[in-house]
């Protein structure tokens, strides 16, 4: 587990927060579902952009002040993020940004290797013309997002490629599992490698499609295995860095 520094604890207990950003300003004291959705989207964006570091505590009073909402509304959002694995909720302690160990990360990638090898095997040589059009259009969207520097969109599309493969393989029962595993690895990349944005290369996705289209199972399996392994090693290479303190006011505004 990454450890939290003394600087982190002083930031966690800060009571003054700077002016709200556009995201946070959209949330008012009104506890309507739309307000909760805006808070949810803002925290999720901060996580995926690497603006919240591993182990950082999200102090309720600071967040409520930054978003201009009640703690009741905020707790609903934190509970949802905790259920999705985007935050860790500790009884009597509060909400924390995940700080997975190297072994935690390797286990998730290992699960992806096993599940996605089966998906590749199911699709190899069996892609219809419509499937190939969808996959190649998706890769073009990834390339466009990368060129434009849209990091959050790039991360989303990169993960969605793997979910799309699951869908095309007819893996209805697997969609939830793959979606959950992909979401975890997206978060790990953002937490430990934020400067890279999406390390999930569109070129590597294109190579996987080519191998599937050619019906070359060994090549398709190797392409997927190498692709996931490269992502894993990049994240693991960063995981031991100590978490720095987090100023919630600076992240969310005011």
C-alpha beads as a LAMMPS data file, in Angstrom:
LAMMPS data file: protein, C-alpha beads

254 atoms
253 bonds

1 atom types
1 bond types

-500.0 500.0 xlo xhi
-500.0 500.0 ylo yhi
-500.0 500.0 zlo zhi

Masses

1 110.0

Atoms # bond

1 1 1 0.000 0.000 0.000
2 1 1 1.206 3.497 -0.749
3 1 1 1.681 5.483 2.427
4 1 1 0.296 8.899 3.161
5 1 1 2.685 11.678 4.071
6 1 1 2.414 14.245 6.860
7 1 1 1.711 16.779 4.185
8 1 1 -1.330 14.680 3.224
9 1 1 -2.741 14.786 6.723
10 1 1 -2.473 18.543 6.905
11 1 1 -4.269 18.865 3.561
12 1 1 -6.945 16.437 4.694
13 1 1 -7.829 18.559 7.697
14 1 1 -7.881 21.873 5.870
15 1 1 -11.111 23.771 6.366
16 1 1 -10.692 26.595 3.855
17 1 1 -11.262 25.847 0.198
18 1 1 -10.588 28.118 -2.798
19 1 1 -13.206 29.241 -5.314
20 1 1 -15.251 26.546 -7.054
21 1 1 -14.255 25.379 -10.509
22 1 1 -16.900 25.161 -13.230
23 1 1 -17.556 21.510 -12.330
24 1 1 -18.019 22.225 -8.665
25 1 1 -19.892 25.479 -9.206
26 1 1 -22.575 23.541 -11.057
27 1 1 -23.456 21.806 -7.790
28 1 1 -25.605 23.917 -5.471
29 1 1 -27.115 23.328 -2.053
30 1 1 -30.048 21.659 -3.823
31 1 1 -29.911 17.905 -3.133
32 1 1 -31.653 16.888 -6.368
33 1 1 -30.476 13.839 -8.328
34 1 1 -28.987 16.139 -11.004
35 1 1 -26.763 17.745 -8.379
36 1 1 -25.587 14.325 -7.217
37 1 1 -24.816 13.373 -10.832
38 1 1 -22.715 16.502 -11.294
39 1 1 -20.765 15.807 -8.114
40 1 1 -20.294 12.182 -9.191
41 1 1 -19.063 13.247 -12.635
42 1 1 -16.679 15.827 -11.170
43 1 1 -15.044 13.401 -8.730
44 1 1 -14.821 10.676 -11.398
45 1 1 -13.180 13.139 -13.799
46 1 1 -10.666 14.182 -11.144
47 1 1 -9.796 10.520 -10.571
48 1 1 -9.382 9.678 -14.260
49 1 1 -7.308 12.801 -14.890
50 1 1 -4.928 11.861 -12.082
51 1 1 -5.734 14.961 -10.013
52 1 1 -6.377 12.842 -6.922
53 1 1 -3.482 10.739 -5.754
54 1 1 -3.429 7.248 -4.238
55 1 1 -4.353 7.199 -0.565
56 1 1 -5.680 10.771 -0.477
57 1 1 -8.606 11.286 1.900
58 1 1 -11.736 13.015 0.622
59 1 1 -12.885 14.927 3.695
60 1 1 -16.646 15.407 3.701
61 1 1 -16.662 18.953 5.060
62 1 1 -14.114 20.111 2.462
63 1 1 -15.975 18.478 -0.409
64 1 1 -19.346 19.819 0.763
65 1 1 -17.859 23.320 0.893
66 1 1 -16.232 22.948 -2.532
67 1 1 -19.446 21.710 -4.159
68 1 1 -21.838 23.877 -2.158
69 1 1 -23.947 20.852 -1.201
70 1 1 -25.116 19.162 1.978
71 1 1 -23.225 16.245 3.482
72 1 1 -26.296 14.068 2.919
73 1 1 -26.094 14.545 -0.850
74 1 1 -22.344 14.069 -0.785
75 1 1 -22.574 10.810 1.174
76 1 1 -24.863 9.322 -1.474
77 1 1 -22.256 10.064 -4.139
78 1 1 -19.384 8.702 -2.027
79 1 1 -21.371 5.515 -1.375
80 1 1 -21.901 5.045 -5.126
81 1 1 -18.218 5.614 -5.883
82 1 1 -17.304 3.169 -3.132
83 1 1 -19.623 0.518 -4.564
84 1 1 -17.995 0.948 -7.984
85 1 1 -14.509 0.578 -6.501
86 1 1 -13.489 4.120 -7.410
87 1 1 -13.122 5.043 -3.736
88 1 1 -12.391 3.072 -0.578
89 1 1 -14.864 3.720 2.244
90 1 1 -13.422 3.012 5.691
91 1 1 -15.808 2.799 8.658
92 1 1 -15.355 5.716 11.077
93 1 1 -12.534 7.089 8.907
94 1 1 -14.082 8.332 5.682
95 1 1 -13.497 8.048 1.943
96 1 1 -10.087 7.503 0.380
97 1 1 -8.698 7.306 -3.129
98 1 1 -7.661 3.666 -3.702
99 1 1 -4.027 2.925 -2.949
100 1 1 -3.621 -0.606 -4.327
101 1 1 -0.525 -2.662 -3.674
102 1 1 1.544 -4.121 -6.482
103 1 1 -0.084 -7.499 -5.826
104 1 1 -3.593 -5.969 -5.975
105 1 1 -2.821 -4.530 -9.398
106 1 1 -1.243 -7.709 -10.722
107 1 1 -4.256 -9.774 -9.655
108 1 1 -6.639 -7.544 -11.616
109 1 1 -4.481 -7.671 -14.734
110 1 1 -4.127 -11.442 -14.310
111 1 1 -7.913 -11.721 -14.275
112 1 1 -8.081 -9.650 -17.454
113 1 1 -5.474 -11.842 -19.156
114 1 1 -7.482 -14.991 -18.432
115 1 1 -10.900 -13.606 -19.375
116 1 1 -9.798 -11.727 -22.481
117 1 1 -7.829 -14.686 -23.828
118 1 1 -11.135 -16.545 -23.983
119 1 1 -12.801 -13.610 -25.722
120 1 1 -10.011 -13.490 -28.318
121 1 1 -10.357 -17.221 -28.927
122 1 1 -14.117 -16.856 -29.439
123 1 1 -13.708 -14.020 -31.970
124 1 1 -10.689 -15.260 -33.915
125 1 1 -11.667 -15.865 -37.525
126 1 1 -15.310 -15.249 -36.678
127 1 1 -15.615 -11.470 -37.102
128 1 1 -18.434 -10.464 -39.399
129 1 1 -18.102 -7.514 -41.760
130 1 1 -20.243 -5.453 -39.395
131 1 1 -18.058 -6.409 -36.433
132 1 1 -14.910 -5.333 -38.273
133 1 1 -16.479 -1.999 -39.216
134 1 1 -17.435 -1.325 -35.592
135 1 1 -14.004 -2.240 -34.257
136 1 1 -12.074 -0.207 -36.822
137 1 1 -14.389 2.789 -36.364
138 1 1 -13.750 2.551 -32.632
139 1 1 -9.978 2.553 -33.147
140 1 1 -10.316 5.648 -35.364
141 1 1 -12.177 7.365 -32.526
142 1 1 -9.353 6.418 -30.161
143 1 1 -6.770 7.871 -32.542
144 1 1 -8.759 11.096 -32.861
145 1 1 -9.007 11.475 -29.080
146 1 1 -5.260 10.870 -28.698
147 1 1 -4.400 13.435 -31.381
148 1 1 -6.635 16.065 -29.795
149 1 1 -5.208 15.512 -26.329
150 1 1 -8.603 14.541 -24.873
151 1 1 -7.141 12.374 -22.112
152 1 1 -10.356 11.456 -20.320
153 1 1 -12.081 10.528 -23.581
154 1 1 -9.012 8.604 -24.693
155 1 1 -8.998 6.566 -21.475
156 1 1 -12.733 5.872 -21.796
157 1 1 -12.467 4.739 -25.412
158 1 1 -9.397 2.608 -24.727
159 1 1 -11.233 0.680 -22.033
160 1 1 -14.403 0.506 -24.099
161 1 1 -12.521 -1.314 -26.867
162 1 1 -12.146 -4.327 -24.583
163 1 1 -15.787 -4.125 -23.531
164 1 1 -16.766 -4.002 -27.214
165 1 1 -14.784 -7.183 -27.916
166 1 1 -16.709 -8.867 -25.089
167 1 1 -20.014 -7.694 -26.540
168 1 1 -19.134 -8.962 -30.036
169 1 1 -18.126 -12.328 -28.625
170 1 1 -21.666 -12.662 -27.298
171 1 1 -20.440 -12.474 -23.725
172 1 1 -23.572 -11.035 -22.165
173 1 1 -22.790 -12.696 -18.853
174 1 1 -19.211 -11.428 -19.039
175 1 1 -19.971 -7.788 -19.824
176 1 1 -20.392 -6.808 -16.181
177 1 1 -17.202 -8.573 -15.136
178 1 1 -15.077 -7.190 -17.964
179 1 1 -16.516 -3.711 -17.435
180 1 1 -15.583 -3.853 -13.757
181 1 1 -12.059 -5.108 -14.437
182 1 1 -11.495 -2.487 -17.130
183 1 1 -12.758 0.279 -14.825
184 1 1 -10.264 -0.784 -12.147
185 1 1 -7.309 -0.795 -14.515
186 1 1 -8.363 2.565 -15.995
187 1 1 -8.287 3.986 -12.469
188 1 1 -4.893 2.423 -11.735
189 1 1 -3.451 3.998 -14.883
190 1 1 -4.852 7.404 -13.981
191 1 1 -3.621 7.219 -10.372
192 1 1 -0.092 6.087 -11.084
193 1 1 0.601 7.265 -14.639
194 1 1 -1.478 10.447 -15.121
195 1 1 1.013 12.156 -17.447
196 1 1 0.580 9.358 -19.997
197 1 1 -3.192 9.593 -20.123
198 1 1 -4.205 6.453 -21.945
199 1 1 -1.388 3.931 -22.192
200 1 1 -3.811 1.672 -24.050
201 1 1 -2.473 2.197 -27.579
202 1 1 -4.867 2.439 -30.511
203 1 1 -2.116 0.887 -32.661
204 1 1 -2.019 -2.151 -30.374
205 1 1 -5.794 -2.460 -30.657
206 1 1 -5.468 -2.326 -34.449
207 1 1 -2.931 -5.194 -34.336
208 1 1 -5.377 -7.282 -32.295
209 1 1 -8.115 -6.657 -34.872
210 1 1 -5.769 -7.598 -37.728
211 1 1 -4.884 -10.906 -36.068
212 1 1 -8.538 -11.683 -35.325
213 1 1 -9.507 -10.846 -38.897
214 1 1 -6.768 -13.103 -40.267
215 1 1 -7.908 -15.973 -38.061
216 1 1 -4.397 -16.229 -36.583
217 1 1 -5.147 -17.346 -33.009
218 1 1 -1.522 -17.523 -31.754
219 1 1 -0.879 -13.995 -33.067
220 1 1 -4.144 -12.671 -31.621
221 1 1 -3.457 -14.186 -28.198
222 1 1 0.110 -12.877 -28.231
223 1 1 -1.043 -9.386 -29.226
224 1 1 -3.586 -9.249 -26.390
225 1 1 -1.169 -10.739 -23.860
226 1 1 1.606 -8.293 -24.742
227 1 1 -0.825 -5.387 -24.789
228 1 1 -2.144 -6.083 -21.282
229 1 1 1.314 -6.936 -19.936
230 1 1 2.730 -3.607 -21.120
231 1 1 -0.088 -1.746 -19.370
232 1 1 0.461 -3.752 -16.188
233 1 1 4.202 -3.147 -16.045
234 1 1 3.813 0.569 -16.634
235 1 1 1.440 0.909 -13.678
236 1 1 3.414 -1.411 -11.403
237 1 1 6.548 0.615 -12.170
238 1 1 4.879 3.629 -10.522
239 1 1 2.957 2.002 -7.686
240 1 1 5.586 2.362 -4.969
241 1 1 5.719 6.133 -5.180
242 1 1 4.481 7.683 -1.969
243 1 1 1.174 9.500 -2.117
244 1 1 1.532 13.253 -1.722
245 1 1 -0.884 15.470 0.174
246 1 1 -4.088 16.473 -1.568
247 1 1 -5.677 19.922 -1.358
248 1 1 -9.332 19.282 -2.186
249 1 1 -9.970 22.970 -2.629
250 1 1 -7.290 23.153 -5.308
251 1 1 -8.687 20.102 -7.094
252 1 1 -12.370 21.044 -7.049
253 1 1 -12.193 24.811 -6.808
254 1 1 -12.730 27.715 -4.433

Bonds

1 1 1 2
2 1 2 3
3 1 3 4
4 1 4 5
5 1 5 6
6 1 6 7
7 1 7 8
8 1 8 9
9 1 9 10
10 1 10 11
11 1 11 12
12 1 12 13
13 1 13 14
14 1 14 15
15 1 15 16
16 1 16 17
17 1 17 18
18 1 18 19
19 1 19 20
20 1 20 21
21 1 21 22
22 1 22 23
23 1 23 24
24 1 24 25
25 1 25 26
26 1 26 27
27 1 27 28
28 1 28 29
29 1 29 30
30 1 30 31
31 1 31 32
32 1 32 33
33 1 33 34
34 1 34 35
35 1 35 36
36 1 36 37
37 1 37 38
38 1 38 39
39 1 39 40
40 1 40 41
41 1 41 42
42 1 42 43
43 1 43 44
44 1 44 45
45 1 45 46
46 1 46 47
47 1 47 48
48 1 48 49
49 1 49 50
50 1 50 51
51 1 51 52
52 1 52 53
53 1 53 54
54 1 54 55
55 1 55 56
56 1 56 57
57 1 57 58
58 1 58 59
59 1 59 60
60 1 60 61
61 1 61 62
62 1 62 63
63 1 63 64
64 1 64 65
65 1 65 66
66 1 66 67
67 1 67 68
68 1 68 69
69 1 69 70
70 1 70 71
71 1 71 72
72 1 72 73
73 1 73 74
74 1 74 75
75 1 75 76
76 1 76 77
77 1 77 78
78 1 78 79
79 1 79 80
80 1 80 81
81 1 81 82
82 1 82 83
83 1 83 84
84 1 84 85
85 1 85 86
86 1 86 87
87 1 87 88
88 1 88 89
89 1 89 90
90 1 90 91
91 1 91 92
92 1 92 93
93 1 93 94
94 1 94 95
95 1 95 96
96 1 96 97
97 1 97 98
98 1 98 99
99 1 99 100
100 1 100 101
101 1 101 102
102 1 102 103
103 1 103 104
104 1 104 105
105 1 105 106
106 1 106 107
107 1 107 108
108 1 108 109
109 1 109 110
110 1 110 111
111 1 111 112
112 1 112 113
113 1 113 114
114 1 114 115
115 1 115 116
116 1 116 117
117 1 117 118
118 1 118 119
119 1 119 120
120 1 120 121
121 1 121 122
122 1 122 123
123 1 123 124
124 1 124 125
125 1 125 126
126 1 126 127
127 1 127 128
128 1 128 129
129 1 129 130
130 1 130 131
131 1 131 132
132 1 132 133
133 1 133 134
134 1 134 135
135 1 135 136
136 1 136 137
137 1 137 138
138 1 138 139
139 1 139 140
140 1 140 141
141 1 141 142
142 1 142 143
143 1 143 144
144 1 144 145
145 1 145 146
146 1 146 147
147 1 147 148
148 1 148 149
149 1 149 150
150 1 150 151
151 1 151 152
152 1 152 153
153 1 153 154
154 1 154 155
155 1 155 156
156 1 156 157
157 1 157 158
158 1 158 159
159 1 159 160
160 1 160 161
161 1 161 162
162 1 162 163
163 1 163 164
164 1 164 165
165 1 165 166
166 1 166 167
167 1 167 168
168 1 168 169
169 1 169 170
170 1 170 171
171 1 171 172
172 1 172 173
173 1 173 174
174 1 174 175
175 1 175 176
176 1 176 177
177 1 177 178
178 1 178 179
179 1 179 180
180 1 180 181
181 1 181 182
182 1 182 183
183 1 183 184
184 1 184 185
185 1 185 186
186 1 186 187
187 1 187 188
188 1 188 189
189 1 189 190
190 1 190 191
191 1 191 192
192 1 192 193
193 1 193 194
194 1 194 195
195 1 195 196
196 1 196 197
197 1 197 198
198 1 198 199
199 1 199 200
200 1 200 201
201 1 201 202
202 1 202 203
203 1 203 204
204 1 204 205
205 1 205 206
206 1 206 207
207 1 207 208
208 1 208 209
209 1 209 210
210 1 210 211
211 1 211 212
212 1 212 213
213 1 213 214
214 1 214 215
215 1 215 216
216 1 216 217
217 1 217 218
218 1 218 219
219 1 219 220
220 1 220 221
221 1 221 222
222 1 222 223
223 1 223 224
224 1 224 225
225 1 225 226
226 1 226 227
227 1 227 228
228 1 228 229
229 1 229 230
230 1 230 231
231 1 231 232
232 1 232 233
233 1 233 234
234 1 234 235
235 1 235 236
236 1 236 237
237 1 237 238
238 1 238 239
239 1 239 240
240 1 240 241
241 1 241 242
242 1 242 243
243 1 243 244
244 1 244 245
245 1 245 246
246 1 246 247
247 1 247 248
248 1 248 249
249 1 249 250
250 1 250 251
251 1 251 252
252 1 252 253
253 1 253 254
